[in-house]
Amino acid sequence: DGGITQSPKYLFRKEGQNVTLSCEQNLNHDAMYWYRQDPGQGLRLIYYSQIVNDFQKGDIAEGYSVSREKKESFPLTVTSAQKNPTAFYLCASSMAPLAGGPSYNEQFFGPGTRLTVL
Amino acid sequence: KQEVTQIPAALSVPEGENLVLNCSFTDSAIYNLQWFRQDPGKGLTSLLLIQSSQREQTSGRLNASLDKSSGRSTLYIAASQPGDSATYLCAVQETSGSRLTFGEGTQLTVNP
């Protein structure tokens, strides 16, 4: 089955720890994204990557880091510098913006990781 | 800066009703608009995507319209069912890149 997987489903972090959230896709999509969702709020963009070995900051990148060494993988590290990391984290992917076609740029989402700081 | 607003924040209807969810955006220079469904504790499921050159898209009981000049989109759900209960999010993609800007969502409850 094609899709996006995120792991773990639930993650608990102690104060001062760095944690890494996994996101893998087998849709052959070029672009991948990380969003954060807080209760009762819409999604906010953390980082995105349109091609391997390249990524850009979103609206709330402070305290987060990413890498894009492989097309299918886009891990997100939540560092100790992130002051309020408790949230629901969603990964998404899409075809590259210039791929063409009537439904290109449609974003598909993974099931999410819920991170809680203890 | 693009801002997306969804009204109402919550909606409760009896089964069988037709209903409309509203989405407005401040900058009409969008590339496309996407409607999503989110069940509690789950990821987002894409429902419909409307390109900026289109006026509407339909999928089953769902119909989404786009009025780019007025900065509005509506999601029409016909003959609502309890299984439609979820949060519905709209998001716009701006011309300059591939990022999405989301509204805060409408939480829909369909009562049997």
Interface residues (C-beta under 8 A of the other chain):
Chain A: I4 Q6 A31 Y33 Y35 G40 Q41 G42 L43 R44 L45 Y48 Q50 G58 F88 L90 A92 S94 A96 P97 P102 S103 N105 E106 Q107 F108 F109 G110 P111 G112 R114
Chain B: V4 Y31 N32 Q34 F36 G41 K42 G43 L44 T45 S46 L49 Q51 L89 A91 Q93 G97 S98 R99 L100 F102 G103 E104 G105
